Amino acid sequence: MDTKNILRNSTKVIRNSFEKAYISKVSDVIVQYIKEWTCYKQARNIMLFYPFKSELSLLKLLEDTSKNFYFPVVDGNEMYPVKYDKKLGFKTGQFRISEPAGEKFESYQSFDLIFTPALSVDRAGYRIGYGKGFYDKFFAKIKTETIKIVPVFSRFFIDSIHPDKHDIPVDYIVTEKGICHAIRKSEDDLVCRHP
């Protein structure tokens, strides 16, 4: 088993041991950081993800009616966004994860922010997901200016993940301790700063 799979499995075990009240508390703190973040305030089209099991939840952001929110829908080996409509709500998707009911959103270049689920993330913005590669494929289709951010428990914000060639890093990491910009000066000189 490679290092990534070992880290993926150990992180799942730890995270699944967290109590719901703790997950909810950390989620609320992270949502508050996001609401106060300039990049969020300036954004119009935002992609979220629906929390599954012990994942952090950003669903309280849906209370902000000044934004357009989208969620991923998985169809076979493809992932595409669908705009959230309160009237239509959510349905159960391919992996028993809630997905918005609605039509496929084709304007991938319209996104300002994309919040990405992860088990773990490093200081350079490389993440460990669930091993399917959906987000890396999706990131290849969006404009370079789109800001990619991972919300994660601070204990899973680590020094280095040793990415594979196909891995695409995110730009920011938000934990219960704050928002961190992943800066990649070079492959050997990684810096993390708190704005």
Secondary structure, DSSP 8 states (H G I E B T S, - for coil): --HHHHHHHHHHHHHHTS-HHHHHHHHHHHHHHHHH-HHHHH-SEEE-----TT----GGGGG-TTSEEEEEEEETTEEEEEE--TTT-EEE-TTS-EEE-S-B---GGG-SEEE---SEEETTS-EE--SS-HHHHHHTTS-TTSEEEEE--GGGEES-----TT----SEEEETTEEEEEEEEETTEEEEE--
